[in-house]
Amino acid sequence: MDPKLSQFLTDLSQQLSTMLAVLGCTIFAIVRWARHPKVSAVVLIALVVLLMQIFIFAAVFAWVPDWFIKSATPENTEAVTRNVYLVLGIMSNVVIAVVFALLLAAVFMNRRPVAT
């Protein structure tokens, strides 16, 4: 088996519990759609982005770093490797931060003021 494909499948298998949780939350948001359509829409958008992030970045981390590392000169290989993984990690974490911001926004959407 191709080592890159093996790494991709390993990365996906490590995220299996997250994918199952996202799937469960997606079903819950769909069930609650009639009662809270705006909140459910924001939650579904966030969950779809999170699911896409899992698959896309598993593929990116499996195949993209080698493209940059192979093009580096031997004396720059260590620095290029460090920078590639740093940039990919930052990109992945920014996407996750956006997802959590959307989920947090959904928590506080359409709240009615408490009567005192």
N, C-alpha and C positions, 0 to 999 in steps of 0.2 A: 504494500500500500504506500502511496505517496506520503512522505512525512508531513507535508503541508496540510493535506487532507486529514491526516491523523490528528494534527494539532487543532485544526478547525473543529473536528468532531469532539475532541477532548474538551475544548473550550465550551462548546455547546452543552456537553454533558455536565460540566461543572455548573452551568446556569439552569439546569433542568428544574430545580425547585423554584427559582425565580420565574421561569416561564409558566409553570403550573399555577403559581400565585397570580401572575398577571392574567392568565386565562380565567381563573376563578373570579377575579375582580371584574374582568370584562363581562362575564355572564351576569354578575350582580348589577353592574351599571346598566346593562341592557334591560334586566328585569325591572329596575327602578326608573326607567326612562319616562314612563307615563306620569309618574309622580313629580319628578324633578328633571325635566328635559335639558335645561341649560347646564346643570351640574353634571348630569350623565354625559352630555356631549363633551365637556371639558375633560372629564375623567377618561372617556374613551379615546380622545385624542392623545392624552398623556400616555395611556397604556399601549396604544399602537406605536407611538414613538419609542417607548421603552422596549417593546418587543422587536422593533426594527433595529434599535441600537444593539441589542444582544447579537442578532444575526450579522449585522453589518460589521461591527467591530471585531467579532470573532473571525470573520473573513479578512478584515484589514490587518489584524495582528498576526494572522497566519501567513499572508502573502506579501504585504507591502514592505515591511522592514528590509527584507532581502533585496528588493529593488534598489534601495538607497545604499545599503551596506556594501553590496557588490560593486557599486559605482565609485565607492570611496577609495582613496589611495591607501596603501598599507599603513602609513603612519597616522592617518586620520580615521581609521576604522573604529577605534574605541570611541572617539568623540562623536562620530556620525551615528553610531549605534545608540549611544546615550541620548543624543538629541532626537533621533527618530522616535524612540520609545517615550521620551518626555512629551513630545508634541502629540503623539497618538494618545497617550494617557490623558493629557489635558483636554483634547478634543472629546474623548469618551466621557470624561467627568463633567464637561460643560453640558453635554447632551443630557446626562443624568440629572444635573442640577436644574435644567429647564423642565424636565419631567416632574421633578419634585416641586418646583415652583407652580406648575400647572395644577398638580394635585393639591397643594396647599391653598391655592386660589379657589379650587372647587370646594374645599372644606368650608370656606367662609362666604361662598356665593349665596345670594338670595336669602340671607338671614333676616328674620323679622325682629325688630326691636322688642325687647321684653317690656311688657307693661308693668309699671310700678305703682 
